[in-house]
Amino acid sequence: MTTIMVLLISSPKDKNTNAVIDWLARFNCDFMRVDLDTIDFNDIQITYLPRPKILLKLPGERMIDFDEVSYFFYRGSYLQARHSDVEVPEGVSSKEAVSHLQYESYTTTTYIYQQIAKRCIGLPHNKPLNKLKQLDYANQVGLKIPKSLVTGSKQELQDFFGSQSVITKAIQEAVFYQADDKICYSRTQKVDLEALENHFFPTMFQEAVEKHLEVRTFYLDGKTYSISMNYAQSNTSVDYRDHYHEMEYLPFTLPTEVDEKLHELMQKLHLISGSVDFILNKQGELLFLEVNTQGQYKWVSGYGGYQLDKEIATFLTSQEQNFQYHGN
């Protein structure tokens, strides 16, 4: 068995992981990098003697014992159970067998991800962090959020927003698709009320906030590192990702009250880190949009001069050498 202080879970080409590894090596920290996609799901082992112990066998017969990992750094890759070669018992349909095994593997991987998440930068999951829950919790801790509505009724939409300009965006994750030689994204966009049907699939709508600028914050264990994003020229776009090269990026400091409420929100969401988006409106109010548990932070680090790879490595190496089981 190998004792590891930091286990980095990532796909092989992730540059953020590479940069953190460089700092871990400088700090003489014991670490290992793992791509979960390469692990044979059949080699997972969870024992109860009497408390749970999780063992993963890596390619080449090497074993990882989660009790020997002080902290995790998660940047992507997932445990994959393959059901295509399942031998189906007589009298059981292949559809029923696959459905059963999918639920079994989902339960197993969810449990493993939950154990990792207790001491992890980044959040391994089967499903993304619910954005409706984020807005609910942000409102509970006192962060301002845009006026928001989920509905499938044009009449309800008009009654709720009145004459306000409205935008729409995915309730959870935006999708992209390829059309001919182009990749098309479904992003935040303004709503043409006249073009809507009277009834449609329930959709997220928010007031079209008149922005002064946008703010991206990287949160790590109670500390915040922010930059502001402003259009170099007049632009009415509702999604800054459509105009990366037209933006001015500057270091930004969150107001103390917002910083404290963001910390409270992250605690309610059980997150050690995340990339958080805000809008600063024309009235000088910061409105919370969402937190991404695996959001890119390299550009925040560069424009803000924060050396976030070093900050992350410093945090990882400051954790205790061996994790002590606390249950739950």
SERO-4910 file (N, C-alpha, C, O; in steps of 0.05 Angstrom, whole numbers):
BEGIN
 pado doro    nc1    nc2    nc3   cac1   cac2   cac3    cc1    cc2    cc3    oc1    oc2    oc3
  Met    A     17    -24      0      0      0      0     18     25      0     39     25     13
  Thr    A      9     46    -14     24     70    -17     12     93     -1    -12     98     -3
  Thr    A     28    106     16     19    129     30     22    154     13     44    159      3
  Ile    A      0    169     10      0    192     -8    -11    216      8    -31    213     22
  Met    A      3    238      7     -8    261     21    -30    274      4    -51    280     15
  Val    A    -25    279    -22    -44    292    -39    -50    273    -63    -31    264    -76
  Leu    A    -75    269    -69    -83    254    -92    -97    273   -112   -117    285   -105
  Leu    A    -85    276   -135    -96    294   -156   -111    277   -175   -100    259   -188
  Ile    A   -137    283   -178   -155    268   -197   -161    286   -220   -174    306   -218
  Ser    A   -151    277   -244   -152    295   -267   -148    280   -293   -136    258   -293
  Ser    A   -159    291   -314   -152    280   -341   -123    288   -347   -113    308   -337
  Pro    A   -110    273   -364    -81    277   -369    -72    304   -379    -50    313   -374
  Lys    A    -90    318   -394    -81    342   -408    -89    368   -393    -85    390   -403
  Asp    A    -99    365   -369   -108    389   -354    -84    406   -345    -68    396   -329
  Lys    A    -82    430   -355    -59    447   -349    -59    458   -321    -38    462   -309
  Asn    A    -83    462   -309    -84    471   -282    -72    451   -263    -57    458   -244
  Thr    A    -77    425   -268    -66    404   -251    -35    403   -254    -21    401   -234
  Asn    A    -26    407   -278      3    407   -283     17    429   -267     38    425   -255
  Ala    A      5    453   -266     16    476   -252     17    471   -222     36    478   -209
  Val    A     -5    459   -211     -5    453   -182     16    432   -176     29    434   -155
  Ile    A     19    412   -193     39    392   -189     67    404   -187     84    396   -171
  Asp    A     73    424   -204     99    437   -204    105    448   -176    127    446   -166
  Trp    A     84    461   -164     88    473   -137     90    451   -116    106    454    -97
  Leu    A     74    430   -118     76    408    -99    104    396    -99    115    389    -78
  Ala    A    116    393   -123    143    383   -125    163    401   -112    182    392    -99
  Arg    A    159    428   -115    177    447   -103    175    445    -72    195    450    -58
  Phe    A    152    439    -62    147    437    -34    155    410    -23    151    404      1
  Asn    A    165    392    -40    173    365    -32    149    350    -19    152    336      0
  Cys    A    126    353    -31    101    341    -21     97    314    -35    101    312    -60
  Asp    A     90    293    -20     83    268    -32     56    271    -47     36    280    -35
  Phe    A     55    262    -72     30    264    -87     28    243   -108     48    231   -115
  Met    A      4    239   -118      0    221   -140    -23    232   -158    -41    244   -148
  Arg    A    -20    228   -184    -41    237   -202    -55    213   -213    -43    193   -221
  Val    A    -82    214   -214    -98    191   -222   -120    201   -242   -132    221   -238
  Asp    A   -123    185   -264   -145    190   -282   -166    168   -277   -161    145   -283
  Leu    A   -189    175   -265   -209    155   -257   -219    139   -281   -229    117   -278
  Asp    A   -218    151   -305   -227    137   -329   -212    111   -334   -222     93   -347
  Thr    A   -187    109   -323   -170     86   -328   -174     64   -308   -163     42   -311
  Ile    A   -190     69   -287   -194     49   -266   -216     29   -274   -237     37   -282
  Asp    A   -210      4   -271   -230    -17   -276   -250    -17   -253   -243    -22   -230
  Phe    A   -275    -12   -260   -296    -10   -240   -299    -35   -223   -306    -35   -200
  Asn    A   -292    -58   -236   -294    -84   -222   -273    -87   -200   -275   -105   -183
  Asp    A   -253    -69   -199   -232    -71   -179   -236    -53   -155   -219    -51   -137
  Ile    A   -259    -39   -154   -266    -22   -131   -272    -40   -107   -286    -61   -110
  Gln    A   -263    -32    -84   -268    -47    -60   -275    -28    -37   -260     -9    -32
  Ile    A   -297    -34    -23   -305    -19      1   -309    -39     23   -326    -57     21
  Thr    A   -294    -37     44   -297    -55     67   -308    -41     91   -306    -17     93
  Tyr    A   -319    -56    109   -330    -46    134   -320    -63    157   -330    -84    163
  Leu    A   -299    -52    171   -285    -68    192   -278    -51    217   -255    -50    223
  Pro    A   -296    -39    231   -325    -36    225   -331    -12    208   -352    -10    196
  Arg    A   -312      7    206   -317     31    191   -309     27    162   -294      8    156
  Pro    A   -320     43    143   -314     39    115   -286     46    107   -274     65    117
  Lys    A   -275     30     89   -249     35     78   -252     31     47   -262     11     38
  Ile    A   -243     51     32   -245     50      3   -217     45     -9   -198     58     -3
  Leu    A   -216     25    -26   -192     17    -40   -197     18    -70   -217      8    -80
  Leu    A   -178     31    -85   -179     31   -114   -154     18   -125   -132     25   -116
  Lys    A   -157      0   -144   -134    -12   -156   -127      3   -182   -144      4   -200
  Leu    A   -103     13   -184    -95     27   -208    -83      8   -229    -76    -15   -222
  Pro    A    -82     16   -254    -68      0   -274    -40     -6   -265    -26     11   -255
  Gly    A    -31    -31   -267     -5    -39   -258     -5    -50   -230     16    -53   -217
  Glu    A    -29    -57   -219    -33    -70   -193    -28    -52   -169    -29    -62   -147
  Arg    A    -23    -27   -173    -19     -9   -150    -45     -2   -137    -65      2   -151
  Met    A    -46     -1   -110    -71      4    -95    -70     31    -82    -49     40    -73
  Ile    A    -93     44    -81    -96     69    -66   -117     64    -43   -139     54    -48
  Asp    A   -108     70    -19   -125     68      5   -133     97     12   -115    113     18
  Phe    A   -158    104     12   -167    131     17   -158    140     45   -155    164     50
  Asp    A   -155    122     64   -146    129     91   -118    141     91   -110    154    110
  Glu    A   -102    135     70    -75    144     68    -73    171     52    -50    181     48
  Val    A    -95    182     44    -95    207     29   -103    230     47   -125    229     59
  Ser    A    -86    250     49    -92    273     66   -113    291     53   -132    300     66
  Tyr    A   -109    296     27   -127    314     14   -128    308    -16   -109    297    -27
  Phe    A   -151    315    -29   -155    310    -57   -156    337    -72   -164    357    -61
  Phe    A   -147    336    -97   -150    359   -115   -164    347   -140   -153    331   -155
  Tyr    A   -189    356   -144   -205    344   -166   -209    364   -189   -218    386   -185
  Arg    A   -201    355   -213   -204    371   -237   -218    356   -259   -221    367   -281
  Gly    A   -227    332   -254   -243    318   -275   -235    289   -277   -216    280   -264
  Ser    A   -251    274   -293   -250    245   -298   -269    231   -278   -273    241   -256
  Tyr    A   -281    210   -287   -302    196   -272   -298    166   -272   -288    155   -291
  Leu    A   -307    153   -251   -308    124   -250   -329    115   -270   -352    124   -270
  Gln    A   -321     96   -286   -339     86   -308   -345     57   -304   -327     40   -303
  Ala    A   -371     50   -301   -379     22   -301   -390     16   -329   -407     30   -340
  Arg    A   -380     -6   -341   -388    -14   -368   -406    -38   -366   -399    -59   -354
  His    A   -430    -36   -378   -450    -57   -376   -455    -72   -402   -473    -89   -403
  Ser    A   -441    -65   -423   -447    -77   -449   -442   -107   -450   -455   -121   -466
  Asp    A   -423   -117   -434   -417   -146   -436   -429   -162   -413   -419   -183   -405
  Val    A   -451   -151   -401   -464   -164   -379   -477   -191   -388   -491   -191   -408
  Glu    A   -472   -212   -372   -486   -237   -378   -513   -237   -364   -514   -236   -339
  Val    A   -534   -237   -380   -561   -234   -369   -573   -261   -362   -573   -279   -378
  Pro    A   -583   -264   -337   -596   -290   -329   -620   -296   -346   -633   -277   -356
  Glu    A   -626   -320   -349   -650   -328   -364   -675   -317   -351   -678   -319   -326
  Gly    A   -693   -307   -367   -718   -295   -357   -716   -266   -350   -736   -254   -344
  Val    A   -692   -254   -352   -688   -225   -346   -681   -211   -372   -663   -220   -386
  Ser    A   -694   -190   -379   -688   -175   -403   -662   -160   -400   -655   -152   -377
  Ser    A   -648   -156   -422   -622   -141   -421   -627   -113   -411   -610   -101   -398
  Lys    A   -650   -101   -418   -656    -74   -409   -659    -73   -379   -648    -54   -366
  Glu    A   -673    -93   -367   -676    -93   -338   -649    -97   -324   -643    -85   -303
  Ala    A   -632   -115   -335   -606   -121   -323   -588    -96   -324   -576    -89   -304
  Val    A   -587    -82   -346   -571    -59   -349   -581    -37   -330   -565    -23   -317
  Ser    A   -607    -33   -329   -619    -13   -311   -611    -18   -282   -604      0   -267
  His    A   -612    -43   -274   -605    -51   -247   -575    -45   -241   -569    -33   -221
  Leu    A   -558    -53   -260   -529    -48   -255   -522    -19   -256   -504    -10   -242
  Gln    A   -536     -3   -272   -531     26   -273   -538     38   -246   -523     56   -237
  Tyr    A   -560     29   -234   -567     40   -208   -548     32   -186   -541     47   -169
  Glu    A   -538      7   -188   -519     -3   -169   -493     13   -171   -481     21   -151
  Ser    A   -483     17   -196   -458     32   -200   -461     61   -192   -443     73   -182
  Tyr    A   -485     72   -198   -490    100   -190   -488    104   -160   -476    123   -150
  Thr    A   -500     85   -145   -500     86   -116   -471     84   -106   -463     98    -87
  Thr    A   -455     66   -117   -428     62   -109   -410     86   -114   -396     96    -97
  Thr    A   -412     97   -139   -395    120   -146   -404    145   -131   -387    161   -123
  Thr    A   -430    148   -126   -439    171   -110   -427    170    -82   -418    191    -72
  Tyr    A   -427    147    -70   -416    144    -43   -386    151    -43   -376    165    -26
  Ile    A   -371    141    -63   -342    146    -65   -337    176    -69   -320    187    -56
  Tyr    A   -353    189    -86   -350    218    -91   -355    233    -66   -342    253    -60
  Gln    A   -375    225    -51   -382    239    -26   -359    237     -5   -354    256      9
  Gln    A   -346    214     -5   -323    211     14   -300    228      5   -286    241     21
  Ile    A   -295    230    -21   -274    247    -32   -280    277    -25   -262    292    -17
  Ala    A   -305    284    -29   -313    312    -26   -309    323      2   -307    348      6
  Lys    A   -307    306     22   -303    315     50   -277    329     54   -274    346     72
  Arg    A   -257    323     37   -231    335     39   -220    339     11   -201    325      3
  Cys    A   -231    358     -3   -225    360    -32   -228    389    -42   -247    402    -35
  Ile    A   -208    398    -58   -211    422    -74   -224    413   -100   -213    396   -114
  Gly    A   -247    425   -107   -263    415   -129   -283    395   -119   -280    385    -96
  Leu    A   -303    389   -135   -324    372   -125   -330    350   -145   -342    354   -166
  Pro    A   -321    325   -139   -329    302   -156   -358    296   -152   -369    298   -130
  His    A   -372    290   -174   -400    286   -172   -410    270   -196   -397    268   -217
  Asn    A   -434    259   -193   -448    247   -216   -465    269   -230   -470    267   -254
  Lys    A   -473    289   -215   -489    310   -226   -478    337   -217   -467    338   -194
  Pro    A   -480    359   -233   -470    385   -224   -485    395   -200   -507    387   -194
  Leu    A   -473    414   -186   -485    427   -163   -510    442   -171   -508    460   -188
  Asn    A   -533    436   -160   -558    447   -168   -559    477   -167   -554    489   -145
  Lys    A   -563    491   -189   -562    520   -190   -586    533   -177   -585    555   -168
  Leu    A   -609    519   -177   -632    530   -163   -627    530   -133   -635    548   -119
  Lys    A   -614    509   -124   -607    507    -96   -587    529    -89   -588    541    -67
  Gln    A   -569    535   -107   -549    557   -103   -563    583    -99   -557    598    -80
  Leu    A   -582    590   -116   -597    615   -114   -612    616    -87   -614    637    -74
  Asp    A   -624    593    -80   -639    592    -55   -621    598    -31   -627    615    -14
  Tyr    A   -598    585    -30   -579    588     -8   -567    617     -8   -563    629     13
  Ala    A   -561    627    -32   -550    654    -34   -570    674    -22   -562    692     -8
  Asn    A   -595    670    -28   -616    688    -18   -618    685     13   -622    705     27
  Gln    A   -615    661     23   -616    656     52   -594    670     67   -599    680     89
  Val    A   -570    671     56   -548    684     70   -547    714     66   -530    728     77
  Gly    A   -565    724     49   -566    753     46   -552    764     21   -550    789     18
  Leu    A   -542    747      4   -531    756    -21   -553    765    -40   -574    752    -41
  Lys    A   -550    786    -54   -570    795    -73   -568    777    -98   -546    770   -107
  Ile    A   -591    770   -109   -593    754   -133   -611    768   -153   -628    784   -144
  Pro    A   -608    764   -179   -627    776   -198   -655    766   -194   -659    743   -185
  Lys    A   -675    782   -200   -702    773   -199   -705    749   -219   -699    752   -242
  Ser    A   -715    727   -209   -714    702   -224   -740    687   -224   -756    690   -205
  Leu    A   -745    672   -246   -770    657   -248   -765    632   -266   -752    634   -286
  Val    A   -775    609   -257   -776    586   -274   -806    581   -280   -822    577   -262
  Thr    A   -812    581   -306   -840    577   -314   -842    566   -342   -823    568   -358
  Gly    A   -865    555   -349   -870    546   -376   -894    561   -387   -906    552   -407
  Ser    A   -901    584   -375   -924    599   -384   -916    628   -392   -903    642   -376
  Lys    A   -923    636   -416   -918    663   -425   -933    683   -408   -922    705   -403
  Gln    A   -957    677   -400   -973    696   -384   -960    700   -357   -958    723   -347
  Glu    A   -951    678   -344   -937    681   -318   -912    697   -321   -905    713   -303
  Leu    A   -898    693   -342   -873    709   -348   -879    738   -350   -865    755   -338
  Gln    A   -900    745   -364   -907    774   -368   -917    786   -341   -911    808   -335
  Asp    A   -933    770   -326   -943    780   -301   -920    785   -281   -921    804   -265
  Phe    A   -900    767   -281   -878    769   -261   -859    792   -267   -851    806   -249
  Phe    A   -852    796   -292   -832    816   -299   -844    842   -310   -830    862   -311
  Gly    A   -869    842   -317   -881    866   -327   -866    877   -352   -863    862   -371
  Ser    A   -858    902   -351   -845    914   -374   -814    911   -373   -800    921   -391
  Gln    A   -803    897   -352   -774    893   -350   -764    877   -374   -777    859   -384
  Ser    A   -739    883   -382   -725    866   -401   -717    840   -387   -709    841   -364
  Val    A   -718    818   -402   -714    792   -390   -693    776   -406   -693    778   -431
  Ile    A   -677    761   -392   -659    742   -405   -666    713   -397   -681    709   -378
  Thr    A   -657    694   -413   -661    666   -407   -635    652   -408   -617    659   -424
  Lys    A   -632    631   -391   -608    614   -392   -616    587   -381   -637    583   -370
  Ala    A   -598    568   -385   -603    541   -376   -608    540   -346   -594    554   -331
  Ile    A   -626    524   -337   -631    520   -308   -606    508   -295   -599    515   -273
  Gln    A   -593    489   -309   -569    477   -298   -545    481   -315   -528    498   -308
  Glu    A   -542    468   -338   -518    470   -354   -525    477   -383   -544    466   -394
  Ala    A   -511    496   -394   -514    502   -422   -505    479   -439   -487    463   -431
  Val    A   -517    476   -463   -509    454   -481   -496    466   -505   -499    489   -512
  Phe    A   -480    449   -518   -468    457   -544   -471    434   -563   -473    411   -556
  Tyr    A   -471    441   -589   -475    421   -610   -459    430   -634   -453    453   -638
  Gln    A   -453    411   -652   -438    417   -676   -457    417   -700   -472    399   -704
  Ala    A   -456    439   -715   -471    442   -739   -452    447   -762   -440    469   -763
  Asp    A   -450    428   -780   -430    429   -802   -402    432   -790   -393    414   -775
  Asp    A   -388    454   -795   -361    457   -785   -360    477   -762   -338    487   -754
  Lys    A   -383    483   -750   -384    502   -728   -394    489   -702   -410    471   -703
  Ile    A   -384    499   -679   -394    490   -654   -413    512   -643   -404    535   -640
  Cys    A   -438    505   -637   -457    524   -628   -463    520   -599   -466    498   -589
  Tyr    A   -465    543   -584   -470    542   -555   -497    554   -549   -505    574   -561
  Ser    A   -511    542   -530   -535    555   -519   -527    571   -494   -523    559   -473
  Arg    A   -526    597   -496   -517    613   -474   -539    633   -466   -561    632   -477
  Thr    A   -532    650   -447   -551    670   -438   -559    688   -461   -542    698   -476
  Gln    A   -585    693   -464   -594    711   -486   -620    725   -478   -634    716   -460
  Lys    A   -624    748   -491   -648    764   -485   -673    749   -496   -672    734   -515
  Val    A   -696    755   -483   -721    741   -490   -738    759   -507   -742    783   -501
  Asp    A   -747    748   -530   -766    762   -547   -794    751   -539   -802    730   -549
  Leu    A   -808    766   -522   -834    756   -511   -854    750   -533   -869    731   -531
  Glu    A   -854    766   -554   -874    762   -575   -869    736   -590   -888    725   -602
  Ala    A   -844    727   -590   -838    702   -605   -844    677   -590   -843    655   -600
  Leu    A   -851    680   -564   -856    656   -547   -884    645   -552   -903    659   -557
  Glu    A   -886    618   -550   -912    605   -549   -925    610   -522   -912    619   -503
  Asn    A   -951    605   -520   -965    610   -495   -955    591   -473   -954    598   -450
  His    A   -948    566   -481   -938    546   -462   -913    533   -474   -912    527   -498
  Phe    A   -894    527   -457   -868    516   -466   -856    501   -443   -866    501   -421
  Phe    A   -834    488   -449   -820    473   -428   -810    492   -406   -800    513   -412
  Pro    A   -813    485   -380   -805    503   -358   -776    513   -362   -758    497   -367
  Thr    A   -773    539   -361   -748    552   -369   -740    573   -348   -757    584   -335
  Met    A   -714    577   -345   -704    598   -326   -704    625   -339   -693    628   -361
  Phe    A   -716    645   -326   -716    673   -335   -705    690   -312   -711    685   -289
  Gln    A   -691    711   -319   -681    730   -300   -683    758   -312   -683    762   -336
  Glu    A   -685    778   -294   -685    805   -303   -659    811   -318   -638    801   -310
  Ala    A   -660    826   -339   -636    834   -353   -623    857   -338   -629    881   -343
  Val    A   -604    851   -321   -591    871   -303   -574    890   -320   -558    881   -337
  Glu    A   -578    915   -316   -561    935   -329   -534    935   -314   -532    946   -292
  Lys    A   -513    923   -327   -488    919   -313   -469    943   -315   -467    956   -336
  His    A   -455    947   -293   -432    965   -294   -407    949   -302   -391    957   -318
  Leu    A   -404    925   -290   -383    907   -297   -390    879   -286   -409    876   -271
  Glu    A   -374    859   -293   -378    832   -282   -353    825   -265   -331    835   -269
  Val    A   -357    807   -246   -336    799   -228   -334    768   -227   -354    755   -224
  Arg    A   -310    758   -230   -305    730   -226   -287    727   -201   -266    740   -199
  Thr    A   -295    710   -182   -281    706   -157   -273    677   -154   -290    659   -158
  Phe    A   -248    672   -147   -240    645   -140   -239    645   -109   -226    661    -96
  Tyr    A   -254    625    -98   -256    622    -69   -240    598    -61   -242    576    -73
  Leu    A   -223    601    -40   -208    578    -30   -206    580      1   -192    598     12
  Asp    A   -220    563     14   -218    560     44   -220    587     58   -203    593     75
  Gly    A   -240    602     51   -245    627     65   -233    652     53   -238    674     61
  Lys    A   -215    648     33   -202    671     20   -214    674     -8   -221    655    -21
  Thr    A   -216    700    -16   -226    706    -43   -206    721    -60   -192    738    -50
  Tyr    A   -206    714    -85   -188    726   -105   -205    734   -129   -215    717   -143
  Ser    A   -208    760   -134   -227    769   -153   -214    787   -175   -194    800   -171
  Ile    A   -228    786   -198   -221    805   -220   -248    817   -230   -268    804   -229
  Ser    A   -246    841   -241   -269    853   -254   -266    851   -284   -244    850   -294
  Met    A   -288    849   -298   -289    847   -327   -307    869   -337   -330    871   -330
  Asn    A   -295    886   -354   -311    908   -365   -305    909   -395   -283    904   -404
  Tyr    A   -325    917   -411   -321    919   -439   -304    943   -446   -309    965   -436
  Ala    A   -284    939   -462   -266    961   -470   -281    982   -487   -275   1006   -486
  Gln    A   -301    972   -502   -319    989   -518   -348    983   -511   -354    962   -499
  Ser    A   -365   1002   -517   -394    998   -511   -403    972   -524   -399    967   -547
  Asn    A   -417    956   -508   -427    930   -518   -451    922   -501   -451    925   -477
  Thr    A   -471    912   -515   -496    904   -501   -499    874   -497   -521    865   -490
  Ser    A   -478    859   -501   -479    830   -498   -487    823   -469   -479    836   -450
  Val    A   -502    801   -467   -510    792   -440   -492    770   -430   -495    761   -407
  Asp    A   -474    761   -446   -456    739   -438   -427    746   -446   -421    747   -470
  Tyr    A   -410    751   -426   -383    761   -431   -367    740   -447   -348    748   -461
  Arg    A   -374    714   -446   -359    694   -460   -359    698   -491   -342    687   -505
  Asp    A   -379    713   -500   -380    719   -529   -360    740   -537   -356    745   -561
  His    A   -347    754   -518   -330    776   -524   -305    777   -506   -297    798   -496
  Tyr    A   -292    754   -503   -268    752   -486   -248    774   -493   -237    787   -475
  His    A   -243    778   -518   -221    795   -527   -228    825   -527   -211    842   -533
  Glu    A   -253    831   -520   -261    859   -519   -262    869   -490   -271    891   -485
  Met    A   -254    852   -471   -257    859   -443   -232    870   -431   -209    864   -439
  Glu    A   -235    888   -411   -213    897   -394   -215    881   -367   -236    880   -355
  Tyr    A   -192    870   -359   -191    854   -334   -173    867   -314   -150    874   -320
  Leu    A   -184    872   -290   -169    885   -269   -173    871   -242   -195    859   -238
  Pro    A   -154    871   -224   -158    860   -197   -182    875   -184   -186    898   -189
  Phe    A   -197    860   -167   -221    871   -155   -223    860   -126   -216    837   -121
  Thr    A   -232    877   -108   -236    868    -80   -265    868    -74   -279    888    -77
  Leu    A   -275    845    -65   -303    844    -57   -308    861    -32   -291    862    -14
  Pro    A   -331    875    -31   -338    888     -6   -338    869     17   -345    845     14
  Thr    A   -330    878     41   -328    860     64   -354    845     69   -354    821     75
  Glu    A   -377    858     67   -403    845     72   -408    823     52   -417    801     60
  Val    A   -402    827     27   -406    807      7   -387    784     11   -394    760      8
  Asp    A   -362    790     18   -342    770     23   -351    751     46   -348    727     44
  Glu    A   -361    763     67   -370    747     90   -394    729     83   -396    706     91
  Lys    A   -413    740     67   -437    725     60   -429    703     40   -442    681     40
  Leu    A   -410    708     23   -401    687      4   -389    664     20   -393    641     14
  His    A   -373    671     41   -362    650     58   -384    633     71   -381    609     72
  Glu    A   -405    646     80   -427    632     92   -441    614     71   -448    591     78
  Leu    A   -444    624     47   -456    608     26   -440    583     20   -450    561     17
  Met    A   -413    586     18   -396    564     11   -397    543     34   -395    519     28
  Gln    A   -400    552     58   -402    533     80   -429    518     78   -429    494     84
  Lys    A   -451    531     71   -476    518     68   -476    498     45   -489    477     46
  Leu    A   -460    504     25   -457    486      2   -436    464      6   -432    447    -11
  His    A   -422    466     29   -401    447     36   -378    447     15   -369    426      7
  Leu    A   -370    471      7   -349    474    -13   -324    487     -1   -326    507     13
  Ile    A   -301    475     -6   -276    487      1   -267    508    -19   -254    527    -12
  Ser    A   -275    503    -44   -266    522    -65   -287    523    -87   -306    507    -88
  Gly    A   -284    543   -105   -303    546   -128   -298    572   -142   -286    591   -130
  Ser    A   -308    574   -166   -306    599   -181   -334    611   -182   -354    598   -190
  Val    A   -336    636   -173   -362    649   -168   -365    673   -187   -346    688   -191
  Asp    A   -389    675   -198   -395    697   -217   -414    717   -204   -435    709   -192
  Phe    A   -408    743   -206   -425    765   -197   -429    785   -220   -414    785   -239
  Ile    A   -450    801   -217   -454    824   -234   -455    848   -215   -469    848   -195
  Leu    A   -441    870   -223   -443    895   -208   -462    913   -225   -456    920   -247
  Asn    A   -485    919   -214   -505    935   -229   -499    965   -228   -480    973   -214
  Lys    A   -514    980   -242   -509   1009   -243   -514   1023   -216   -505   1046   -212
  Gln    A   -528   1010   -198   -532   1021   -171   -510   1014   -151   -511   1021   -128
  Gly    A   -490    999   -161   -467    992   -144   -472    967   -127   -457    963   -108
  Glu    A   -492    951   -134   -498    927   -119   -487    902   -134   -489    900   -158
  Leu    A   -474    885   -118   -464    860   -129   -485    839   -127   -496    833   -106
  Leu    A   -492    827   -150   -512    806   -151   -499    779   -157   -484    776   -176
  Phe    A   -505    759   -140   -494    732   -144   -508    718   -167   -532    719   -169
  Leu    A   -492    705   -184   -503    689   -206   -500    659   -201   -520    645   -201
  Glu    A   -476    650   -196   -472    621   -191   -444    615   -182   -426    632   -184
  Val    A   -440    591   -172   -413    581   -165   -408    556   -181   -425    538   -181
  Asn    A   -385    554   -193   -377    530   -209   -355    516   -193   -334    528   -188
  Thr    A   -360    491   -186   -341    477   -169   -315    470   -183   -295    464   -171
  Gln    A   -316    469   -210   -292    463   -225   -285    485   -245   -273    480   -266
  Gly    A   -294    510   -239   -289    532   -258   -260    537   -263   -243    533   -245
  Gln    A   -254    547   -287   -227    554   -293   -218    579   -277   -233    598   -275
  Tyr    A   -194    577   -266   -185    599   -249   -158    611   -259   -148    630   -249
  Lys    A   -147    598   -280   -120    606   -290   -120    636   -299   -102    651   -293
  Trp    A   -141    643   -313   -142    671   -322   -147    691   -300   -137    713   -301
  Val    A   -162    683   -279   -165    700   -255   -138    704   -242   -131    726   -234
  Ser    A   -123    683   -240    -96    684   -228    -78    703   -244    -64    719   -233
  Gly    A    -79    700   -271    -61    716   -288    -68    746   -287    -51    762   -283
  Tyr    A    -94    752   -291   -102    780   -292   -100    793   -264    -96    817   -262
  Gly    A   -104    777   -243   -104    788   -216    -76    788   -203    -72    800   -183
  Gly    A    -57    772   -215    -31    770   -204    -31    754   -178    -16    761   -159
  Tyr    A    -48    733   -177    -53    719   -151    -36    694   -147    -35    684   -124
  Gln    A    -23    683   -167     -8    658   -165    -26    636   -151    -18    625   -131
  Leu    A    -49    631   -162    -68    613   -150    -58    584   -149    -66    569   -131
  Asp    A    -42    576   -168    -31    549   -167    -14    545   -142    -15    524   -129
  Lys    A      1    566   -136     18    564   -111      0    565    -86      5    550    -67
  Glu    A    -21    581    -87    -40    583    -64    -53    556    -59    -56    547    -36
  Ile    A    -61    542    -81    -74    516    -79    -55    496    -68    -61    480    -50
  Ala    A    -30    495    -79    -10    476    -69     -3    481    -40      1    462    -25
  Thr    A     -2    507    -32      4    513     -4    -18    503     14    -12    492     36
  Phe    A    -43    506      6    -65    496     22    -64    465     24    -67    454     45
  Leu    A    -59    452      1    -58    423      1    -36    412     20    -40    392     34
  Thr    A    -13    425     19      9    415     36      7    423     65     22    413     82
  Ser    A    -13    440     71    -16    448     99    -35    429    114    -39    432    139
  Gln    A    -47    410    100    -66    392    113    -51    370    128    -27    365    122
  Glu    A    -64    357    146    -51    336    162    -43    313    145    -55    307    124
  Gln    A    -21    300    153    -10    278    136    -30    255    133    -30    243    111
  Asn    A    -45    248    153    -63    226    151    -91    234    159    -95    247    180
  Phe    A   -110    227    143   -138    234    149   -149    217    171   -146    192    170
  Gln    A   -162    229    190   -175    214    211   -205    212    206   -218    232    201
  Tyr    A   -216    188    206   -243    183    199   -262    196    219   -259    193    243
  His    A   -282    211    208   -301    225    226   -330    216    220   -349    227    232
  Gly    A   -334    197    202   -360    187    196   -376    206    179   -366    226    169
  Asn    A   -403    200    176   -422    215    160   -416    213    130   -430    225    114
***
